[in-house]
Amino acid sequence: MAIKEYDSSKEKATQLCVVDLNRRGDKVIVSIVDKEDDGTSWVDIRRYYTADDDTVRPTSKGLRYKRDEENDALVTAVIINALIDSMSPEALDDVESHIKEVREALD
């Protein structure tokens, strides 16, 4: 059985946060993904790597959940705690500065 490659051509992704994890170019990117075909909105939190040709590519490590007012806050808190537990002190400093930027942008 062949595995079908994921087609993201009918999605619009808006990056909220990019956290550099190491010097190799690994990152965690948090995005809002709007699907054009059905009008749904998702939060995507995914690990990315930098390929030899310097392009940033997604890995299969990550999750995507449907945006919903009732679960946005709870799911976001769980995800943030999991990310924080796995980060170096330098990466945590980056996250803190990105959170400040997002808060300022939302105000």
C-alpha positions as a Markdown table, in Angstrom:
| # | Residue | x | y | z |
|---|---|---|---|---|
| 1 | Met | 0.0 | 0.0 | 0.0 |
| 2 | Ala | 1.4 | 3.4 | -1.1 |
| 3 | Ile | 1.4 | 6.2 | 1.4 |
| 4 | Lys | -0.1 | 9.4 | -0.1 |
| 5 | Glu | 2.0 | 12.5 | 0.4 |
| 6 | Tyr | 0.2 | 15.3 | 2.3 |
| 7 | Asp | -1.2 | 18.0 | 0.0 |
| 8 | Ser | -1.1 | 21.5 | 1.6 |
| 9 | Ser | -1.9 | 23.4 | -1.5 |
| 10 | Lys | -5.4 | 24.3 | -0.3 |
| 11 | Glu | -4.2 | 25.7 | 3.0 |
| 12 | Lys | -3.1 | 29.1 | 4.2 |
| 13 | Ala | -0.7 | 29.0 | 7.1 |
| 14 | Thr | 0.0 | 32.0 | 9.3 |
| 15 | Gln | 3.1 | 31.5 | 11.5 |
| 16 | Leu | 2.6 | 32.7 | 15.1 |
| 17 | Cys | 5.9 | 31.6 | 16.6 |
| 18 | Val | 9.2 | 30.1 | 15.5 |
| 19 | Val | 11.5 | 28.6 | 18.1 |
| 20 | Asp | 15.1 | 27.7 | 17.1 |
| 21 | Leu | 16.0 | 24.5 | 18.9 |
| 22 | Asn | 19.7 | 24.1 | 18.0 |
| 23 | Arg | 22.5 | 25.1 | 15.7 |
| 24 | Arg | 21.6 | 22.5 | 13.1 |
| 25 | Gly | 18.5 | 24.5 | 12.2 |
| 26 | Asp | 15.9 | 22.4 | 14.0 |
| 27 | Lys | 12.8 | 24.5 | 14.9 |
| 28 | Val | 9.3 | 24.3 | 16.3 |
| 29 | Ile | 6.8 | 26.4 | 14.4 |
| 30 | Val | 3.4 | 27.2 | 15.7 |
| 31 | Ser | 0.9 | 28.2 | 12.9 |
| 32 | Ile | -2.8 | 28.8 | 12.3 |
| 33 | Val | -3.8 | 26.8 | 9.3 |
| 34 | Asp | -7.0 | 27.8 | 7.4 |
| 35 | Lys | -8.3 | 25.1 | 5.0 |
| 36 | Glu | -9.8 | 26.7 | 1.9 |
| 37 | Asp | -11.8 | 23.6 | 0.9 |
| 38 | Asp | -13.9 | 23.3 | 4.0 |
| 39 | Gly | -13.3 | 26.6 | 5.9 |
| 40 | Thr | -12.0 | 25.0 | 9.0 |
| 41 | Ser | -9.2 | 26.5 | 11.1 |
| 42 | Trp | -6.5 | 24.5 | 12.8 |
| 43 | Val | -3.5 | 25.1 | 15.1 |
| 44 | Asp | -0.4 | 23.3 | 13.9 |
| 45 | Ile | 2.6 | 22.8 | 16.2 |
| 46 | Arg | 5.3 | 21.0 | 14.3 |
| 47 | Arg | 9.1 | 20.3 | 14.5 |
| 48 | Tyr | 11.0 | 21.4 | 11.4 |
| 49 | Tyr | 14.6 | 20.7 | 10.2 |
| 50 | Thr | 16.9 | 22.6 | 7.9 |
| 51 | Ala | 17.9 | 20.5 | 4.9 |
| 52 | Asp | 21.3 | 20.5 | 3.2 |
| 53 | Asp | 20.0 | 23.0 | 0.6 |
| 54 | Asp | 19.0 | 25.4 | 3.5 |
| 55 | Thr | 15.3 | 24.9 | 3.0 |
| 56 | Val | 13.2 | 24.5 | 6.2 |
| 57 | Arg | 11.1 | 21.3 | 6.0 |
| 58 | Pro | 8.4 | 19.8 | 8.3 |
| 59 | Thr | 8.9 | 16.5 | 10.1 |
| 60 | Ser | 6.1 | 14.2 | 11.1 |
| 61 | Lys | 6.7 | 15.2 | 14.7 |
| 62 | Gly | 3.9 | 17.6 | 15.6 |
| 63 | Leu | 0.2 | 17.9 | 16.1 |
| 64 | Arg | -2.7 | 19.7 | 14.6 |
| 65 | Tyr | -5.9 | 20.3 | 16.4 |
| 66 | Lys | -9.1 | 22.0 | 15.2 |
| 67 | Arg | -9.6 | 25.4 | 16.7 |
| 68 | Asp | -12.5 | 25.6 | 19.1 |
| 69 | Glu | -13.2 | 28.2 | 21.7 |
| 70 | Glu | -13.8 | 25.6 | 24.4 |
| 71 | Asn | -10.6 | 23.7 | 24.0 |
| 72 | Asp | -8.1 | 26.3 | 22.6 |
| 73 | Ala | -6.9 | 27.5 | 26.1 |
| 74 | Leu | -6.6 | 24.0 | 27.6 |
| 75 | Val | -4.9 | 22.4 | 24.6 |
| 76 | Thr | -2.5 | 25.3 | 24.2 |
| 77 | Ala | -1.5 | 25.1 | 27.9 |
| 78 | Val | -0.8 | 21.4 | 27.6 |
| 79 | Ile | 1.3 | 21.9 | 24.4 |
| 80 | Ile | 3.2 | 24.8 | 25.8 |
| 81 | Asn | 4.1 | 22.8 | 29.0 |
| 82 | Ala | 5.3 | 19.9 | 26.9 |
| 83 | Leu | 7.4 | 22.1 | 24.7 |
| 84 | Ile | 8.9 | 23.9 | 27.7 |
| 85 | Asp | 9.9 | 20.6 | 29.3 |
| 86 | Ser | 11.8 | 19.6 | 26.2 |
| 87 | Met | 13.7 | 22.9 | 25.7 |
| 88 | Ser | 17.1 | 24.2 | 26.6 |
| 89 | Pro | 17.4 | 27.4 | 28.6 |
| 90 | Glu | 18.4 | 29.3 | 25.5 |
| 91 | Ala | 15.3 | 28.1 | 23.6 |
| 92 | Leu | 13.1 | 29.1 | 26.6 |
| 93 | Asp | 14.5 | 32.6 | 26.4 |
| 94 | Asp | 13.5 | 32.7 | 22.7 |
| 95 | Val | 10.0 | 31.5 | 23.5 |
| 96 | Glu | 9.6 | 34.2 | 26.1 |
| 97 | Ser | 10.6 | 36.9 | 23.7 |
| 98 | His | 8.2 | 35.5 | 21.0 |
| 99 | Ile | 5.4 | 35.4 | 23.5 |
| 100 | Lys | 5.9 | 39.1 | 24.2 |
| 101 | Glu | 5.9 | 39.9 | 20.5 |
| 102 | Val | 2.7 | 38.0 | 20.0 |
| 103 | Arg | 1.0 | 39.7 | 22.9 |
| 104 | Glu | 2.1 | 43.1 | 21.6 |
| 105 | Ala | 0.8 | 42.3 | 18.2 |
| 106 | Leu | -2.6 | 41.2 | 19.6 |
| 107 | Asp | -3.0 | 44.4 | 21.7 |
